[in-house]
Amino acid sequence: MSKFRLLLVEDNEQDREVCRDTIVRYRAQTHRDIELIECESLEEALEKIDNTFDGAIIDMKLAEQGNEGNQVIQIIEQSQLRIPVAILTGTPDPVNTDFVNIGVFKKGDPGAKYEDLLNIFWEIYDTGLTRIMGGRGIIESTLYQVFRGNLLPQKEKWMLYGSQSPEKTEKALLRHALSHLLQLLDDDGDRSYPEEMYLYPPLTAQIKTGSIVTERAGQVKYVVMNPACDLVMRAPNMCNTDRVLLAEIISQQRLFPDYPEAGYSNSQKGELQKAFKNNKAPYFHWLPKTNFFAGGFINFRNISTVPYDGFLEVYSQPEIQISASFIKDIIARFSIYYARQGQPDINFDNFITPA
């Protein structure tokens, strides 16, 4: 595991010394490797800060003006540096809390010691977030490999496309680069976490296959089930369909009304496992619960279509987007359910018990 790089922006030498001593003790107790980079002024912080840090602790007041910490935060935000930031200060009032992503901690308060902050940073670090998204992360190194090994050798063709349509070529090149990143996970057999099923909040307000929306009047949630080609935008506010196909999401309580919230019997556990594996019925598909979504089951039998024009007057903008890796199976099961034909039953009794 790579070394954890911590940026400390603090003008008080005594506080910096406390941080140094805490890190020495923390290393010995946890066997964690931490590299501390200290800055005692705004100018020094602006000179040293970059996207290679795994965390930053910033004091709000670095000089008489008292707003220098906010300036450091603004630089991090404007430069789009992907660094978890905590404010540890004696003057928390003027903090720009719109950006601070760990929290504002007042010196001397419970839970505001350097050791407490290190614990928080390590919990984040152990998720792999900074190793994936940071300047030394997997995405950066993989993009470099894709750039050098895959895209540059094909540059003449892409240059031709760019001369014909720069904007379309840029989007196409983005798709192509992302496809190379996704290839890293094609052979990953690990089970996914529920949060991986969703993009929340969605990065676009456009209605897409797998968008989860809420009916404004009844607060019922639905999934958009149109084929992706239906919803491709051909002109501003115009796509290939005049209707949006919706399937209702019902709650687990509605599907299992007699089940308690916890303490299931063995038979109830078995039924829930069948439902979670999408084996309860061919017309239900499970959507797992997360802290931002109550979850439930898509009911393929309860579908409706509504006009594309005026859709947002009746339904919310997409609140959650089901990710591409999962929506494919949902659409496949939906299509299979409505494509089934069936056949007459054949009397097979004589084949089992000959007359």
C-alpha positions in Angstrom: 0.0 0.0 0.0 1.3 3.4 -0.9 2.3 6.0 1.6 -0.4 8.3 2.9 0.4 12.0 2.1 -1.1 14.5 4.5 -1.0 18.3 4.0 -1.0 20.4 7.2 -1.7 24.1 6.7 -1.1 25.6 10.2 0.8 28.8 11.2 1.1 27.8 14.9 4.4 26.0 15.6 3.0 24.4 18.8 0.1 22.9 16.9 2.4 21.7 14.1 4.6 20.0 16.7 1.5 18.3 18.3 0.6 17.0 14.8 4.1 15.7 14.2 4.1 13.9 17.6 0.7 12.5 17.0 1.8 11.1 13.6 4.9 9.5 15.2 2.7 7.8 17.8 0.1 6.9 15.3 2.6 5.2 13.0 3.9 3.1 15.9 0.4 2.1 17.1 -1.2 1.4 13.7 1.8 0.6 11.5 0.5 3.1 9.0 3.0 5.0 6.8 2.3 8.7 6.8 4.2 11.5 5.1 3.5 14.9 6.6 3.9 18.0 4.5 3.7 21.2 6.6 2.8 24.7 5.4 2.8 27.7 7.8 1.5 30.4 5.5 -0.9 30.9 2.6 1.9 31.4 0.2 3.6 28.2 1.2 0.4 26.2 0.9 -0.4 27.6 -2.6 3.1 26.5 -3.6 3.0 23.0 -2.3 -0.6 21.9 -2.8 -1.4 19.5 -5.7 -3.5 16.4 -6.4 -1.1 13.9 -4.8 -2.3 14.4 -1.3 -4.6 11.9 0.4 -5.9 14.4 3.0 -5.5 18.0 4.1 -5.9 19.6 7.5 -6.3 23.4 7.2 -6.3 26.1 9.8 -8.7 28.9 9.0 -6.6 31.8 10.3 -3.0 31.9 9.0 -2.5 35.7 9.4 -4.2 38.8 10.8 -6.8 38.8 8.1 -8.2 35.5 9.3 -9.6 34.3 6.0 -6.5 32.6 4.5 -7.9 29.1 5.0 -10.8 29.9 2.8 -8.4 30.9 0.1 -6.7 27.6 0.3 -10.0 25.9 0.0 -10.9 28.0 -3.0 -7.7 27.0 -4.7 -8.5 23.3 -4.1 -12.0 23.8 -5.4 -11.1 25.8 -8.5 -8.2 23.5 -9.4 -10.6 20.5 -8.9 -8.1 18.8 -6.7 -9.6 15.6 -5.4 -8.5 15.8 -1.7 -10.5 15.1 1.4 -10.3 18.4 3.5 -10.9 19.0 7.2 -10.8 22.4 8.9 -9.2 22.4 12.3 -9.4 25.9 13.7 -10.1 28.0 16.7 -12.3 30.4 14.6 -14.7 28.2 12.6 -17.3 31.0 11.9 -16.1 32.2 8.5 -15.4 28.7 7.0 -16.6 28.1 3.4 -18.6 25.0 4.4 -20.0 24.6 0.9 -16.8 22.8 -0.1 -15.3 21.3 3.1 -16.0 17.6 2.6 -14.8 16.1 5.9 -16.0 18.7 8.4 -15.2 21.7 10.5 -13.5 20.9 13.8 -12.9 23.4 16.6 -9.7 23.0 18.5 -10.3 21.5 21.9 -13.6 20.0 21.1 -14.2 16.3 21.7 -13.4 14.4 18.5 -11.2 17.2 17.2 -7.8 15.9 18.1 -5.3 15.1 15.3 -5.6 11.4 16.1 -9.4 11.7 15.5 -8.8 13.3 12.1 -6.3 10.7 11.2 -8.8 8.0 12.0 -11.3 9.6 9.7 -8.8 10.1 6.9 -7.7 6.4 7.2 -11.3 5.2 7.0 -11.6 7.1 3.7 -8.2 5.9 2.5 -9.1 2.3 3.2 -12.0 2.6 0.7 -9.4 3.3 -2.0 -11.1 6.6 -2.9 -7.9 8.7 -3.0 -5.9 5.9 -4.6 -8.5 5.7 -7.4 -9.3 9.4 -7.9 -6.2 11.2 -6.7 -3.3 12.4 -8.8 -1.3 9.3 -8.0 -4.4 7.1 -8.5 -5.4 4.2 -10.6 -7.5 6.3 -13.0 -4.6 8.7 -13.6 -2.1 5.9 -14.3 -4.5 3.9 -16.4 -5.4 7.0 -18.5 -1.7 7.5 -19.1 -1.4 4.0 -20.4 -4.5 4.4 -22.6 -3.2 7.7 -23.9 0.3 6.4 -24.7 -0.5 2.8 -25.7 -4.0 3.0 -27.3 -4.9 6.5 -28.4 -1.6 8.1 -29.6 -0.9 5.2 -32.1 -4.4 5.9 -33.6 -4.0 9.6 -33.7 -4.1 10.1 -37.5 -7.6 8.6 -37.7 -8.8 10.7 -34.7 -7.2 13.8 -36.2 -9.3 13.1 -39.4 -12.5 12.8 -37.4 -11.6 16.0 -35.5 -11.1 18.0 -38.7 -14.7 17.0 -39.7 -16.4 17.5 -36.3 -14.4 18.5 -33.3 -17.3 18.4 -30.8 -18.5 14.9 -31.8 -14.9 13.6 -32.0 -14.2 14.8 -28.4 -17.3 12.9 -27.1 -16.4 9.8 -29.1 -12.8 9.9 -27.8 -14.2 10.2 -24.2 -16.4 7.1 -24.8 -13.4 5.3 -26.3 -11.2 6.1 -23.3 -13.8 5.1 -20.8 -14.3 1.8 -22.6 -10.6 1.1 -22.0 -11.0 1.9 -18.3 -14.1 -0.4 -18.0 -12.0 -3.2 -19.6 -10.1 -3.4 -16.3 -13.2 -4.7 -14.5 -14.5 -7.0 -17.2 -13.1 -10.1 -15.5 -13.9 -9.0 -11.9 -15.9 -11.7 -10.3 -16.4 -9.9 -7.0 -20.0 -9.3 -5.8 -21.0 -5.6 -6.1 -22.1 -3.3 -3.3 -25.7 -1.9 -3.6 -24.4 1.7 -4.2 -22.7 0.4 -7.4 -26.1 -0.1 -9.0 -26.8 3.6 -9.0 -25.4 6.9 -10.2 -26.5 9.4 -7.6 -27.0 12.2 -8.2 -27.1 11.7 -12.0 -24.6 13.8 -13.9 -27.2 14.8 -16.4 -30.9 15.8 -16.2 -31.7 14.1 -19.4 -34.3 11.2 -19.3 -32.5 8.0 -20.0 -33.2 4.3 -19.9 -32.9 3.4 -16.2 -33.7 6.8 -14.9 -35.7 6.7 -11.6 -38.3 9.4 -11.3 -41.1 10.3 -8.9 -44.7 11.1 -9.7 -45.2 14.6 -8.3 -48.8 14.0 -7.2 -48.6 10.5 -5.6 -44.9 10.3 -4.8 -44.8 6.9 -6.5 -41.4 6.0 -8.0 -40.9 4.6 -11.5 -38.1 3.4 -13.8 -37.9 4.6 -17.4 -37.9 1.5 -19.6 -37.7 2.8 -23.1 -34.9 1.4 -25.3 -31.9 3.7 -25.3 -32.4 4.5 -29.0 -35.8 6.0 -28.2 -34.3 8.6 -25.9 -31.4 9.8 -28.0 -31.6 13.5 -28.5 -31.9 14.4 -32.2 -32.5 18.2 -31.6 -33.0 20.4 -28.6 -35.8 18.9 -26.5 -36.6 16.3 -29.2 -35.9 12.6 -29.2 -37.0 9.5 -31.1 -40.2 8.9 -29.2 -43.2 10.9 -28.1 -43.9 8.6 -25.1 -42.0 7.7 -22.0 -42.4 4.1 -20.9 -42.5 3.7 -17.1 -42.5 0.7 -14.8 -43.6 1.2 -11.2 -41.3 0.5 -8.2 -43.1 -1.1 -5.3 -41.8 -1.4 -1.8 -40.6 -4.6 -0.1 -43.3 -4.1 2.5 -45.9 -4.1 -0.3 -44.5 -7.3 -1.8 -44.2 -9.0 1.6 -46.9 -7.3 3.6 -46.9 -9.8 6.5 -43.1 -9.8 7.0 -41.6 -7.9 10.0 -38.9 -5.3 9.5 -36.4 -7.6 11.1 -36.2 -11.0 12.8 -37.3 -13.1 9.8 -38.1 -16.8 10.1 -36.1 -19.3 8.0 -38.9 -19.6 5.4 -39.1 -15.8 5.2 -35.4 -15.6 4.7 -35.7 -18.1 1.9 -38.4 -16.1 0.2 -36.4 -12.9 0.5 -33.3 -14.5 -0.9 -35.4 -15.7 -3.9 -36.7 -12.2 -4.4 -33.2 -10.6 -4.1 -31.9 -13.1 -6.7 -34.8 -12.1 -9.0 -36.2 -15.7 -8.7 -39.5 -14.9 -7.0 -41.4 -14.1 -10.2 -40.3 -13.2 -13.8 -42.0 -9.8 -13.5 -40.2 -8.5 -10.4 -36.7 -7.1 -10.4 -35.0 -6.1 -7.1 -33.5 -2.7 -6.5 -31.4 -2.7 -3.3 -31.8 -0.2 -0.6 -29.1 2.5 0.0 -28.9 5.5 2.3 -30.2 7.7 -0.6 -32.8 5.3 -2.0 -35.5 3.2 -0.3 -35.1 0.4 -2.8 -37.9 -1.9 -3.8 -38.9 -4.0 -6.8 -39.6 -3.0 -10.4 -43.0 -4.4 -11.3 -42.9 -5.2 -15.1 -46.7 -5.8 -15.0 -47.5 -2.3 -13.9 -46.4 -0.2 -16.9 -47.6 3.0 -18.4 -46.7 5.5 -21.0 -46.9 9.2 -20.7 -46.2 12.0 -23.3 -42.6 13.0 -23.6 -43.7 16.6 -23.9 -44.7 17.8 -20.5 -43.2 14.8 -18.8 -41.5 17.0 -16.2 -44.8 18.7 -15.3 -46.1 15.3 -13.9 -42.8 13.6 -12.9 -39.6 14.8 -11.3 -36.3 15.1 -13.1 -34.2 11.9 -12.9 -33.3 11.5 -9.3 -31.2 8.4 -9.6 -29.7 6.6 -12.7 -29.4 2.8 -12.7 -25.8 2.2 -14.0 -25.2 0.6 -17.4 -23.9 -2.6 -15.9 -27.3 -3.3 -14.2 -29.9 -1.7 -16.5 -28.9 -4.2 -19.3 -30.2 -7.1 -17.3 -33.3 -5.3 -16.3 -34.2 -4.5 -19.9 -33.4 -8.0 -21.0 -35.7 -9.5 -18.3 -38.4 -7.0 -19.1 -38.2 -7.9 -22.8 -38.2 -11.6 -22.1 -41.3 -11.3 -19.9 -43.3 -9.6 -22.7 -41.8 -11.7 -25.5 -42.9 -15.0 -24.0 -45.5 -16.9 -26.1 -46.3 -20.1 -24.3 -47.8 -23.3 -25.8 -50.7 -25.6 -25.0 -50.0 -28.2 -22.3 -49.3 -31.7 -23.6 -50.8 -34.7 -21.8 -47.7 -36.6 -20.8 -49.3 -39.0 -18.3 -49.0 -42.0 -20.6 -45.2 -41.4 -20.9 -44.8 -41.6 -17.1 -47.4 -44.4 -16.4 -48.0 -46.4 -19.6 -51.6 -47.7 -19.9 
